[in-house]
Amino acid sequence: MKKQDIIDLWKKHNIDSAPKYAEFIKSMNVSQESFDACKDILVELRERLDFDKINPKEFWSACDEVFSTDPVCNSSVKSIFASGDGNTFSVEESNRRNNKIPLHSGAFGSLDLAIQNRFIRNKNEQNEITKINIAEIGSGYGAFKLYLETTYPNLDIEYTGFDVIPRSECVESVGVDGTLTEEQVEKYRNKFDIIFSSNVFQHLSKKCVSKYVEQSYEVLKPFGYTLFLTASFQNNRCFHYGQEIDLFSNVEMNSLYKTNKLYPMAINYVLVFPFMTSILCQKNAE
Ligand SMILES: C[S@@+](CC[C@H](N)C(=O)[O-])C[C@H]1O[C@@H](n2cnc3c(N)ncnc32)[C@H](O)[C@@H]1O
């Protein structure tokens, strides 16, 4: 499906702006009857927007065009529930709010541990600390890069982002299947000290998440870290602009890491909305 076909599908169901999307979600949740009334629409959206059948770049560029900053920060849905106001936030406000998720979940504490350990390991022969390379999967509007710059202004950190849509500085576009291309894996083999991702994996199919975990092993240095923060809803499903994603449970994520020789070192949970889990893993020695 091309971007315009996706936009037309939403329009057919009167979902053609962030406030309208928020209204759709709200109306669906009023009662069992209202949910049942939306069933056919949900089935059509689910079938036509199946993650593994459409190009994620087409999907996310359609989202950006129709819903503005909302796909990156889910702002209108939150704000319409809170205040009845369906407006989306500015990029700055989206970034500020998005950084609260890893902050409140404790993921930024685990990140600090990983950064500290990588700097200790990366000392040169003169015992001087050398720079560390941090990659991010799904950079959005650059919230995490901004966090690194403001939190660690005196550390030498090189940032590389990967996204289906490069919306901010130092971000590369990923391949058509929504993971790193073979060229990117070769270019960055054994390059990164830490790979971070927040609020992204719940939007990717299991196949795509598995491939990212495999690729992370390839592009991490020995003893490097992954820190992936993702939603973990009770029903293991995520609904996002009509796309429905089957999520891995926390137990399944744990075994996916271990299968790929990434060993869990710390786990953080948030048990209130947005139900986030992050697992800090370390790559074993080669
Ligand atoms: C909810 S936003 C979160 C953005 C950012 N991590 C933050 O917290 O501000 C999800 C991001 O994932 C990106 N994304 C979606 N599918 C992706 C994929 N297959 N690979 C990399 N990024 C993807 C989207 O373009 C968007 O920037």
PDBQT file of the ligand as one rigid body, heavy atoms in Angstrom, charges set to zero:
ROOT
HETATM    1  C1  LIG A 301       6.305   6.783  19.350  1.00  0.00    +0.000 C 
HETATM    2  S1  LIG A 301       7.652   7.335  18.403  1.00  0.00    +0.000 S 
HETATM    3  C2  LIG A 301       8.952   7.477  19.618  1.00  0.00    +0.000 C 
HETATM    4  C3  LIG A 301      10.110   8.344  19.152  1.00  0.00    +0.000 C 
HETATM    5  C4  LIG A 301      11.263   8.513  20.129  1.00  0.00    +0.000 C 
HETATM    6  N1  LIG A 301      11.850   7.245  20.466  1.00  0.00    +0.000 N 
HETATM    7  C5  LIG A 301      10.819   9.248  21.343  1.00  0.00    +0.000 C 
HETATM    8  O1  LIG A 301      10.676   8.630  22.414  1.00  0.00    +0.000 OA
HETATM    9  O2  LIG A 301      10.623  10.455  21.236  1.00  0.00    +0.000 OA
HETATM   10  C6  LIG A 301       8.071   5.915  17.444  1.00  0.00    +0.000 C 
HETATM   11  C7  LIG A 301       9.199   6.174  16.456  1.00  0.00    +0.000 C 
HETATM   12  O3  LIG A 301       9.576   4.942  15.853  1.00  0.00    +0.000 OA
HETATM   13  C8  LIG A 301       9.825   5.178  14.493  1.00  0.00    +0.000 C 
HETATM   14  N2  LIG A 301       9.729   3.885  13.807  1.00  0.00    +0.000 N 
HETATM   15  C9  LIG A 301       8.601   3.240  13.405  1.00  0.00    +0.000 A 
HETATM   16  N3  LIG A 301       8.915   2.090  12.816  1.00  0.00    +0.000 NA
HETATM   17  C10 LIG A 301      10.274   2.000  12.846  1.00  0.00    +0.000 A 
HETATM   18  C11 LIG A 301      11.216   1.026  12.402  1.00  0.00    +0.000 A 
HETATM   19  N4  LIG A 301      10.824  -0.080  11.783  1.00  0.00    +0.000 N 
HETATM   20  N5  LIG A 301      12.529   1.268  12.609  1.00  0.00    +0.000 NA
HETATM   21  C12 LIG A 301      12.940   2.401  13.219  1.00  0.00    +0.000 A 
HETATM   22  N6  LIG A 301      12.093   3.344  13.660  1.00  0.00    +0.000 NA
HETATM   23  C13 LIG A 301      10.779   3.138  13.481  1.00  0.00    +0.000 A 
HETATM   24  C14 LIG A 301       8.790   6.201  14.106  1.00  0.00    +0.000 C 
HETATM   25  O4  LIG A 301       9.114   6.874  12.898  1.00  0.00    +0.000 OA
HETATM   26  C15 LIG A 301       8.854   7.123  15.326  1.00  0.00    +0.000 C 
HETATM   27  O5  LIG A 301       9.883   8.050  15.180  1.00  0.00    +0.000 OA
ENDROOT
TORSDOF 0
